[in-house]
């Protein structure tokens, strides 16, 4: 059974792309979801060549919707790959 990883990003997503690329042909690990709170992130275009789903989320929904998505996937690892949540 493959280990599932979820990646959270805020910026351009270069860390997420590198991680996804590293595990692309790995039979033991999969990037199950990439979540970004930056709707203008180039990750949404740049990740298309990989088999990794991406989703935008609004920070207002972070505590509810994002955690529900994470619970459904039940990942083995959550990686903050350049993710930053600023409090105001």
Secondary structure, DSSP 8 states (H G I E B T S, - for coil): --EEEEEEESSS-HHHHHHHHHHTT-SSEEEEEEEES-TT-THHHHTTTSS--EEE--GGGIIIIIHHHHHHHT-SEEEESS------
